[in-house]
Amino acid sequence: MARTTGLQAFTVQEATNFEAYTSWNFQSFDVSGDTIDDPGVTSTYITETNPAKKFVLYDRGAELNNGDDISITLNGETAANKVIIVNGNNLPLTVSGITVTSLKITIPDGDTDSSELLGLISYH
């Protein structure tokens, strides 16, 4: 018997545990130079109408290091300041178990070199 796609394809437990994904997207961010500090870069695939159940942020060029602090803002900038600060050596970073409706990445001035790339895989 073939499984159907959509919500009917998953058991209640799979859906409750966020272990079922209907799609995924890949996005690459060029974080070279000092241009990412303001306003930062935003994922075009993680939106309120297409929230992510899980995402993985990783270094595509193996250039990030201890001096590179990456700020990740989840679900908009609010008074709660839902910001995760990750050191470049601690990538890849996986976030799951929450619904993410927006994702913004910033790196302070002077923290990046000329050829740094971040990759983002989001599961919806």
Contacts in CASP RR format, 6 or more apart in sequence:
PFRMAT RR
TARGET T0000
AUTHOR 0000-0000-0000
METHOD contacts of the structure
MODEL  1
MARTTGLQAFTVQEATNFEAYTSWNFQSFDVSGDTIDDPGVTSTYITETN
PAKKFVLYDRGAELNNGDDISITLNGETAANKVIIVNGNNLPLTVSGITV
TSLKITIPDGDTDSSELLGLISYH
3 9 0 8 1.000
5 22 0 8 1.000
6 22 0 8 1.000
7 15 0 8 1.000
9 20 0 8 1.000
10 20 0 8 1.000
14 20 0 8 1.000
18 53 0 8 1.000
18 54 0 8 1.000
18 96 0 8 1.000
18 97 0 8 1.000
21 53 0 8 1.000
21 54 0 8 1.000
21 123 0 8 1.000
21 124 0 8 1.000
22 124 0 8 1.000
23 123 0 8 1.000
23 124 0 8 1.000
24 121 0 8 1.000
24 122 0 8 1.000
24 123 0 8 1.000
24 124 0 8 1.000
25 45 0 8 1.000
25 121 0 8 1.000
25 122 0 8 1.000
25 124 0 8 1.000
26 119 0 8 1.000
26 120 0 8 1.000
26 121 0 8 1.000
27 43 0 8 1.000
27 44 0 8 1.000
27 45 0 8 1.000
27 119 0 8 1.000
27 120 0 8 1.000
27 122 0 8 1.000
28 60 0 8 1.000
28 117 0 8 1.000
28 118 0 8 1.000
28 119 0 8 1.000
28 120 0 8 1.000
29 36 0 8 1.000
29 41 0 8 1.000
29 105 0 8 1.000
29 117 0 8 1.000
29 118 0 8 1.000
29 119 0 8 1.000
29 120 0 8 1.000
30 116 0 8 1.000
30 117 0 8 1.000
31 41 0 8 1.000
31 105 0 8 1.000
31 107 0 8 1.000
31 112 0 8 1.000
31 116 0 8 1.000
31 117 0 8 1.000
31 118 0 8 1.000
32 112 0 8 1.000
32 113 0 8 1.000
32 114 0 8 1.000
32 115 0 8 1.000
32 116 0 8 1.000
32 117 0 8 1.000
33 110 0 8 1.000
33 112 0 8 1.000
33 113 0 8 1.000
33 114 0 8 1.000
33 116 0 8 1.000
34 109 0 8 1.000
34 110 0 8 1.000
34 112 0 8 1.000
36 105 0 8 1.000
36 106 0 8 1.000
36 107 0 8 1.000
36 112 0 8 1.000
37 106 0 8 1.000
37 107 0 8 1.000
37 108 0 8 1.000
37 109 0 8 1.000
38 106 0 8 1.000
39 106 0 8 1.000
40 104 0 8 1.000
40 105 0 8 1.000
40 106 0 8 1.000
41 104 0 8 1.000
41 105 0 8 1.000
41 106 0 8 1.000
42 102 0 8 1.000
42 103 0 8 1.000
42 104 0 8 1.000
42 105 0 8 1.000
43 102 0 8 1.000
43 103 0 8 1.000
43 104 0 8 1.000
43 120 0 8 1.000
43 122 0 8 1.000
45 52 0 8 1.000
45 122 0 8 1.000
45 124 0 8 1.000
46 52 0 8 1.000
46 55 0 8 1.000
46 100 0 8 1.000
46 101 0 8 1.000
46 102 0 8 1.000
46 103 0 8 1.000
46 122 0 8 1.000
47 101 0 8 1.000
47 102 0 8 1.000
48 101 0 8 1.000
48 102 0 8 1.000
50 124 0 8 1.000
51 99 0 8 1.000
51 100 0 8 1.000
51 101 0 8 1.000
51 124 0 8 1.000
52 99 0 8 1.000
52 100 0 8 1.000
52 103 0 8 1.000
52 122 0 8 1.000
52 123 0 8 1.000
52 124 0 8 1.000
53 96 0 8 1.000
53 97 0 8 1.000
53 99 0 8 1.000
53 100 0 8 1.000
53 123 0 8 1.000
53 124 0 8 1.000
54 94 0 8 1.000
54 95 0 8 1.000
54 96 0 8 1.000
54 97 0 8 1.000
54 122 0 8 1.000
54 123 0 8 1.000
55 94 0 8 1.000
55 95 0 8 1.000
55 96 0 8 1.000
55 100 0 8 1.000
55 103 0 8 1.000
55 120 0 8 1.000
55 121 0 8 1.000
55 122 0 8 1.000
55 123 0 8 1.000
56 92 0 8 1.000
56 93 0 8 1.000
56 94 0 8 1.000
56 120 0 8 1.000
56 121 0 8 1.000
57 70 0 8 1.000
57 72 0 8 1.000
57 86 0 8 1.000
57 91 0 8 1.000
57 92 0 8 1.000
57 93 0 8 1.000
57 95 0 8 1.000
57 105 0 8 1.000
57 118 0 8 1.000
57 119 0 8 1.000
57 120 0 8 1.000
58 91 0 8 1.000
58 92 0 8 1.000
58 93 0 8 1.000
58 118 0 8 1.000
58 119 0 8 1.000
58 120 0 8 1.000
58 121 0 8 1.000
59 88 0 8 1.000
59 91 0 8 1.000
59 92 0 8 1.000
59 116 0 8 1.000
59 117 0 8 1.000
59 118 0 8 1.000
59 119 0 8 1.000
60 117 0 8 1.000
60 118 0 8 1.000
60 119 0 8 1.000
61 115 0 8 1.000
61 116 0 8 1.000
61 117 0 8 1.000
63 113 0 8 1.000
63 115 0 8 1.000
63 116 0 8 1.000
63 117 0 8 1.000
64 70 0 8 1.000
64 88 0 8 1.000
64 89 0 8 1.000
64 91 0 8 1.000
64 116 0 8 1.000
64 118 0 8 1.000
65 88 0 8 1.000
65 89 0 8 1.000
66 87 0 8 1.000
66 88 0 8 1.000
66 89 0 8 1.000
67 87 0 8 1.000
67 88 0 8 1.000
67 111 0 8 1.000
68 87 0 8 1.000
68 88 0 8 1.000
68 107 0 8 1.000
68 111 0 8 1.000
68 112 0 8 1.000
68 116 0 8 1.000
69 85 0 8 1.000
69 86 0 8 1.000
69 87 0 8 1.000
69 88 0 8 1.000
69 107 0 8 1.000
69 108 0 8 1.000
69 111 0 8 1.000
70 85 0 8 1.000
70 86 0 8 1.000
70 87 0 8 1.000
70 88 0 8 1.000
70 91 0 8 1.000
70 105 0 8 1.000
70 106 0 8 1.000
70 107 0 8 1.000
70 118 0 8 1.000
71 83 0 8 1.000
71 84 0 8 1.000
71 85 0 8 1.000
71 105 0 8 1.000
71 106 0 8 1.000
71 107 0 8 1.000
71 108 0 8 1.000
72 83 0 8 1.000
72 84 0 8 1.000
72 85 0 8 1.000
72 86 0 8 1.000
72 93 0 8 1.000
72 103 0 8 1.000
72 104 0 8 1.000
72 105 0 8 1.000
73 82 0 8 1.000
73 83 0 8 1.000
73 102 0 8 1.000
73 103 0 8 1.000
73 104 0 8 1.000
73 105 0 8 1.000
73 106 0 8 1.000
74 82 0 8 1.000
74 83 0 8 1.000
74 84 0 8 1.000
74 95 0 8 1.000
74 98 0 8 1.000
74 100 0 8 1.000
74 102 0 8 1.000
74 103 0 8 1.000
75 82 0 8 1.000
75 100 0 8 1.000
75 101 0 8 1.000
75 102 0 8 1.000
76 82 0 8 1.000
76 101 0 8 1.000
76 102 0 8 1.000
76 104 0 8 1.000
77 104 0 8 1.000
84 93 0 8 1.000
84 95 0 8 1.000
86 93 0 8 1.000
91 118 0 8 1.000
100 122 0 8 1.000
103 120 0 8 1.000
103 122 0 8 1.000
105 118 0 8 1.000
END
